[in-house]
Amino acid sequence: MKELYKDLAKHAVSYAKKQGAEGCVCKIAKGKSDEFIGEQNHVSSINSNEYIGFGITVHYEQKRGTASTNLVNKKSIEDAVDQAISIAKFSIADPFLTLTSLDAGKPASSLDFLYHNDWDQVSRNLYPKILEEGLKELSSHSYVAIDRMSLTVSENDEFYMNSNGVMQSEAQTHASWSVLGMAKQDDYVSGMDWNSGFSYGPKDLEKKFHSTMNGFSTKIKGLLERGKSKSYKGCLLITPRCIDDLFLEIPLGHMSGRAVMDDRSKFADDDHGQYFHPSVTLTDHPHIAELAGSTSYDSEGIPTKERTLIKDGKIQGFLYDNYSATKLKQKPSGMSGGPFGLQLHKGDQSLKALIESQPQLLVIDRFSGNSDFTTGSFSGVAKSSSYYENGKFQGIVDETMVAGNAFELAKNVVGIENKLNINDDTAMYPHVLVDGVSVTAS
């Protein structure tokens, strides 16, 4: 981040205090990106973007106001502060408003893998070439219908400062790509599916990109092996892609400090209760080069660190941001804006053994439906999912309904795969076999 922007952030904080604000946060984001989009069999558009944004939050008479500007000068910063204060004056006073303290917001250690200078050595002409090769590669398969393919290369620089003296900064380079499409054969067309990948540095970019496309081709081809499920109540094998939707999302929501604060947490009476099966251990890793969410500090300027959220099925504490921590007289967890890189620890059974362990088994890869945060109940359609009988593959099933309860599944774990898989570049999960699910075939 250029010294100019740091000086402007300092000016924003100083000006806010002169105007009577008891607290101020200035966040600056500056970056540029090139996006290459392919549709059908050719590169259809190239979009370039550069941006800079100043976000101002003030605490004025125990009231909160926010404003922003993308003009880089002191006058526009002062105008943004004045606007934030004006908004705060019309807000409701809240005695629990707080900012990260200097003690909690000590300078974070930089993550060297996030930023690579050698992107400058890559010719910009390489990116559409890679995209065209991917389009050509997938189009050579008659069973693949491509809806959209994209490749984005970006460089971002961020700076955080508050009136308590906390200052953090982080620079990141990043390439990400994705493909969306469906399977087709004769008059049959499957539902949409996708695959994605990313890299902080340019090393092996082409190799990684084509690996993603090969994986997508294999996945799409598998969708043509159609079968039919049978209705049953029993076990469900959750793929890494579906772990968040059916296994973790609701329980993690109940572990948040805000849920505890609002008396909405099912775990509020005991933060070390045995709410999961003893085989479940979950850790957040914010400093892993293989995951796209890695960061050295959270959205409130607190340095991140590896944190065990669940150990042997027991919750290891709630996840407090500054506000909920202040209100509940706790310490902030340094996970505001996270989790950043979840890892569900692997078990001791192979995927093959898990599949063969059940007479009837739906392996759910995607879930489309509804869930109730309060009760944990869910119901919806299993998509891109496989059905097995006595360990033998019966095909990909359509319009198969699943229903259950996330809190019950958390306790009813039958087995966990002995291998970790990267899920959507953001988490590392094994397959998880759970009991107590209703499967209804169409």
Buried (B, 14 or more C-beta within 10 A) or exposed (E): BEEEBBEBBEBBBEBBBEBEBBBBBBBBBBBBBBBBBBBEEEBBEEEEEEEBEBBBBBBBEBBBBBBEBEEBEEEBBBBBBBBBBEBBEEBEEBEEBBBBBEEBBBEBEBBEBBBBEEBEEBEEEBBBEBBBBBBEBBBEEEBBBBEBBBBBBBBBBBBBBBBBEBBBBBBBBBBBBBBBBBBBEEEEEBBBBBBBBBBBBBEEBEEBBBEBBBBBBEBBBBBBEBBBBBEBBBBBBBBBBBBBBBBBBBBBBBBBBBBBBEEBBBBBEEBEEEBBBEBBBBBBBBBBEBBBBBBBBBEBBBBBBEBBBBBBBBBBBBBBBBBBBBBBEBEBBBBBEBBBBBBBBBBEBBBEBBBBBBEBBBBBBBBEBEBEBEEBBBBBBBBBBBBBBEBEBBBBBBEBBBBBBBBBBBBBBBBBBBBBBBBBBBBBBBBBBBBBBBBBBE
